[in-house]
Amino acid sequence: MATTPVERVVTIHGHAMAYTDTGEGPTLLFIHGLLGSQRQWAHLVDVLGDDHRVVVPDLFGHGESARPVGDYSLGAHAATLRDLLDRLGIEQVTLVGHSLGGGIAMVFTYLFPERVEGLVLVASGGLGREVSPLLRSATLPGAEWVLPVIASGWVRDRVGAAARALGAVGVRPGSDAREVWTGFSSLGDADTRRAFLATTRAVIDPGGQTVAAEDYLAEAPTVPTLVVWGTKDRMIPAWHAGAAASHIEGCRVELFRGAGHFPHLDDPDRFAALVREFVARSR
């Protein structure tokens, strides 16, 4: 039986990192995406914590973790997560990375292959150039001046009022709209905006994604890999799952029909069952 999840804080590189660590068994390290947080994995902590050790951090620049001035590249995030595992005395993990977190998970596997038992990529970045125009726009010159305006309290209040009005007549936002709005709302904070722009510009330019996993996957040791994607993903197209299958030997692909960019939220029971089965087979 899993213990009650408790959010903890550890100091890494002189900065506070918030994380949850609960349960016993094979370790799962969940890595959220851009403007996400450990909150997006909370339901899986409850389900998988019964027979797994579940570690769920807020990346630097996100959630309750610090927003230092510095390196927000995939490699920097991967090294920080390695340091977190060292602090917790964890030798090996199955990485579960969503979107930006999938790119971090692949870089982690390339840099520290001896630490990885398995890899679960969820609507992952790094598998093709194509990405939402919304994210590409954040890399344009002047975005640092535009974001404070469109993420201002005035705009957020009016969009929130419109959402409440729709809710009153029975219109409920899907997972994608809900999570994008939550992330957008956080950009009202100046430090969060700075970290968001630094992270985005480390992996995206006005033409699309700039980090290509195929550049290093061929040289990385093969690890058991599961790829999960929603067929209606408008952030990163689902056909990128095919790129993973072509570059990762023995890769298994699972498509969630009708799901968007957050298949683990659209069908959490199926997702949890897939992860549990995958970990059992990988070990």
Buried (B, 14 or more C-beta within 10 A) or exposed (E): EBEEBEBBEBEBBEBBBBBBBBBBBBBBBBBBBBBBBBBBBEBBBBBBBEBBBBBBBBBBBBBBBBBBEEBBBBBBBBBBBBBBBEEBEBEBBBBBBBBBBBBBBBBBBBBBEEBBBBBBBBBBBBBBEBBBEEBBBBBEEEBBEEBEEEBEEEBBEEBEEEBEEEEEEEEEEBBBEBBBBBBBBBBBEEEBBBBBBBBBBBBBEEEBBBBBBBEBBEEBEEBBBBBBBBBBBBBBBBEBBBBBBEBBEEBBBBBBEEBBBBBBBBBBEBBBEBBBEBBEEBE
